[in-house]
Amino acid sequence: MKKTLVLIFSLGLVSILLSSCAKKTLKDYAAKHGVKTGVAVAVSDLNNEEHLQIIRENSSIVVAENCMKWESVHPGKTTWNWNEVDRMIEFAEKNKIAVKWHTLFWHNQNPRFLSSLETREQALEVMDEHITTIMTRYKGRISEYDVVNEMFNEDGTMRETIWYKTIGPDYIEHALIKARETDPNAKLFLNEYNNEEQGNKKADAMYEMVKDFVKRGIPIDGVGFQLHLATIYPYNAVAVKSNIRRYADLGLEVSFSEVDVRMPVPPSENSLKTQTKIYSSLAKLAKEEPNVTSFITWGFTDKQSWVPYTFTGYGDALLYNRDLKKKPVYEAVLQEFAKK
C-alpha cells in the first residue's frame, strides 16, 4: 500500500513538474520583465494549425502583416474588407492575445482612390473617416495602433507622402489627435525603421518631432523601432540604449516592433554568431529598459519572411527555420529573457 502511495505521489509530482516546465515559454519569461512578445501574422497563418500553435506559444501581442493596411481593409472610397481582420482579432481574443493595428497611415500599399486627393480639406476628410471607421468598429479590442508608419527619409527630412503633400507636416499630429478622440484607451505609436540609434539623422529627427509633440500636448504613447537589421552592418547597442532612455525621459514607451536580423545565405558561422549576438542584445535591452514594452518579430518562420524577396541573397532572419523548427538563435533569445 505504501509503495502504491509513493508511486502515485511520484507520478503526481512528475506531472506537476512537467506542467510547470511546459509553461516556461518565451512569452512567459518576457512577461516577467513587463515585455510582450509576439509576431506579425499573415492571413495564411490563420489556416494553418501548426502556425497557430507557434503563434500561441510565443505571442502575448500580435500585429497583422498586411490585412490592416489601406489597400486590404479600405480598397475603395466606400468599400471596406473586414473579414480577414475580424478573423485575426477573433483568434487573438480566443487565446487572450493583445492586438496592435498596423498601420493607419503609410506611403505604401495604398488604394488608387487616394491619388485623387488634391486639397487639404479632401485629405483631412478621408483621413478622419479612415480613423473613426476603424477605431470605432474595434474600440476596446485593439490595444495599440501604429498611427503613422515611416514618415522620415534617411536624412531626417519628412517623407513626401500623399498626406504630407495635401495636408502638410501637421498631418501626423492631426492623426494622433483624431485617434485619441476616437478611442481614448488605445495606445498610439509612431513607427519607423533605421530610427533605433541615437546620432542617426532619422532617429534624431524623429526624437525631436516627438519631443515637440509631448511639449505641446499632442497625444502619443510610444515609438516603434522596427529593427530590420543585418549582420553585415554595424550594430551599436550603446546608441540604441541611449535612444530608448531619452524616450523614457519623455515618459514614452518603445516597441521593438518588427524585429528580424538578415544575413547572406547560405550563412557563415560568423554570420550566425553575429545574428545571435544582435538578437540577444535586443532581448537584453528589452528586458532591462523599463519603457521597452514589446518585442515583436516580423513573422516567425524563414519560409514566409519578406527578406529574401526584398534583399536578394539574404535570408534566415527569423527564429524558426523553414521546417518550423526553433533555431539556436531562438534558444539564445529565450535564455536571455529567462535571466533575472
N, C-alpha and C positions, 0 to 999 in steps of 0.2 A: 504493500500500500504506500509506504514511504517513497519507494522508488518511483511509483506511478506519479505521486505528487511532485517529486523532484523533476521528473520528466516533463510534466505539464507546466510547472513553473519555468523550466529552462526554455521550453518551446515558446511560452508566452513572452519571456524576456527577449529571446531572439527576434520574435515578431515585432516587439516594441522597438528594438534597436534598428531593425531593417526599415520600419516605418519612419523612424527618426532620420535615418540616413537618406531615405527617399525624398525627404522634404528639403534637403540641402541643395537647392538649385541655385543657378546664377542669380535669378531674381530675388531669391530669399536672402542670399548673402549680401547683395547690394542694398536690399531694403533695410538691413540693419544699420546702414550708413546714411539712410534717408535718400537713396538713389533709386529711381525707377529705371529698370532695364526694359528694352523692347526692340522691335524690328519693324521695318517697313513691310507692309503686307500687300502682295499683289492679288488681283481678283482671282487668278488661277489657284492661289493657295487655299481659297475657300472651298475648292472642290477636291482637295487632296488631304485625306485624314492624316497621313504621315507628316505633312507640312504643318497642319493644325496642331498636332501634338507637340512639335518643336516650338511653335509659337506659344502655346500654353505654358510649356516648361520654362521658357526664357523671358516671358513678357509680363510686366505689370502695366505697360503702356504700349500701344501700337499706333502707327501712323500709316495712312494709305500711300502706296507708291504712286498711283495715278488717278484713282477713281474720284478723288475730290477736287481735281484740277478743273479749270473752266471748261475745256473742250469736252470733258467727260460728263460733268454734272450739269452744265449750263450751256449746251451747244448752240442754242438759238435764243433770240431775244425773249421769247415766251416759252421756251422749251427747257424742261428740267428732267434729268435722269436720276432717279433716287434709288433704284433697285440695288445697285452694287454697294452704294454707301450704306443703305439700310442693312444689307446682309452682313457687312463688316461690323457695323455697330452692334447688331444683334448678337453676333458671335462674341464680341468683346464683352458685352454686358452679361451674357450667359456664363462667361468664365471670369467675371469680376476683373476685367482688364480695362484700364482707362484708355481714352481715345484722344489723339491730337489731330486736329484738322490741318491738312497740308494741301493746298495753301489757298488763301482767299485771293491774293493778287501776285502775279508773276508775269515776266515778259515772254515766257514760252508757253506752249500748249494752250493757246487761246483760240476761241472760235472766230470765224471770219467776221461776224457782225460787229465785233469791237473795232475793226479797222475803219468802220464808217463814222466813228465818233469824231466830231470836229471841234466842238466848243466845250468850254469848261462846264457849262450848265448840263449839257448832254452827258458828259462823262461822270459828273457827280451824281446825277440821277441813276445811271446804270450801276455805278459803284454802290450807292446806298441800297438799291434794290437787291443786289447780289448779297450784301452783308445781311440785311434784315430777313431775306427769304431763308437763307441757310441757318443763321443763328437763332431765328425764331423757331424754325422746324426742329432743331436739335438742342434747344435750350435745356440745360441740365443734363445732357447726355454727352456732350463734348467738353472735356475738361480744359483743353488748351487749343489755341489757334495760332498757326503761323499766319499772321495777318498779311504781311508783305514779305516776299521772298526775293533775295538777290537784287537789291536796289542800287548797288555800287559797282563802278568799274574798278579795275585793278589799281588805278592811280588815285583812287579815293573820290573821284568825281561821281555825280549822280548818273545812273544809267538812264538813258532817254527812252523810257517805256511809253506805251500809249497813254498811261496815266500821267506821267511826267510832262509829256508834250501837250496834253489837253488841259490838265488841271494846274500843273506846276509842282514845284518841290514839296508843297504842303499837302500833296495827296496822301502821304504816309500818315501824317498826324490826323488828317480828316478821317482816314480809315480806322485808326485806333480809337478816336473819339466815338465814331458811329458804332464800332464793335462793342465798346464798353457800355454804351447806351442800350444796345440791343440785348446783351447778356452780361450783366454786371458781375456774375460769379465766374465766368470763364477767364482763364489766364491768357494774356495777349503777348505774343512773341514776335520779334523781327528775326528773320533767318538769313544767313549768308555763308558763303564759302570763302576760304582764304582770309578769314577775319579772326583767327584764333590767337595770333601772336602780336603782342604789343610791339609797336615800332613798325609794323607793316602799314603801308599807306591806307589800304582799305580798312584794316582793323581800327586804325586811329580815327579815320573819318566816321566810321560807324559809332565808335565810342563818343565822339564829340557831338554827333547828332542826338544820340540817346541821352547824353548828359544834359543837353539843352531841353529835350522833352521833359525830363524829370524836373528840371528847374522851373519850367513853365507849367507843370501840372498836366502834361499830356499823358493819358493813361498808357502804361506799359508795365509788364510784369517781368519780362526777361528777354534774353537774346540767345539765338541759336548759333552755335558753332557747328557747321556741317562736318568738318573734319574729314573730307575726302583727301586722304594723304597718300603718299607714295614713298617707297623705300629708297628711291634714288634721289629724293630731295631732303635737304636738312630739316630736322625737327628739333625745335628749341623748347623744351619743357619749362624752362625758367620764364621765357617770354609768354607762354600760354598761361602759366600760373599767375603772373603779374597782371595779365589781361583779365583773368577771372576775378582777381581780387579788386580791380578797380570798378568792376560792375557790382561786386559785393558792397563796395563803399557807397554806391548809388542806391543800395537796397534792392538790387535786381538779381533774378535767377539767371543761371546759364544752363542751357541744354546742350549736351553733346548729341546733336540731332540727326546726323546722317553718316555715322562713322563707317569708314572702310579704309583699308590700307593696301593699295595695289602694289604689284611688283612685276618685273619682267618674268614671262613664263617661257619654258619651264623655270621654276625658281631655283636659284643657287642656295647653298647652305647659308651664305652670308645674308642673302635677302630674307630668308626665313627667320634668321636671328634678329635682323633689323626690324622686321614686321612685329615679331613678338615683343621686342623692346618698346616699340611705339604703342602697341595695344596695352601693354602692361602699365606704361607710364600714364596713359589716358585713364585707365581704371584707377590708378593710384590717385591721380588728381581728382577724379570724380568722388572717390571715397573720402579724401582728406579735406576738400574745399567745400564748406557747408552750403554755399549757394549753387553748387552744381547739383541739379535735381533729376537729371535723366541722362542715360547712356543708351542711345538708340543706334543700332547698326542699319545700314541701308540694304535691307534684306538679310538673309542668313546663309543661303547656300550659293557657292560659286557657280552652280549650274544656271541660276537665274540672275546673276549680278549684271548690272548695267555696264560694268567696267570694260569687259572685252569688246563690247560694241562701240564704245566711245574712245578708248585708248588702245589702239592696235598694238598687239604684242604684250599687253599687260593683263593681269587677272589675279586669281587666287586671293581676293581681297577680304573675304569674309571668314566666319568662324566655323562653318560647316563646309565639307568638300562636296563635290558633285554627286557623291553617293549618299549624301545626307548624314555623314559621319562627322562627329566632333573632331576638329583638328587639334594638334598640340597647342596652338595659339588660344583656342577656346579654354583649355585647361589652365593656361597661364593667366587669362583674364579672371577665370573663376577663383583661382588661388589668390590673386591679388585682392579681390573683394572679400575673400574668406578671412584675410588677415584682420586683426583688430586695428 
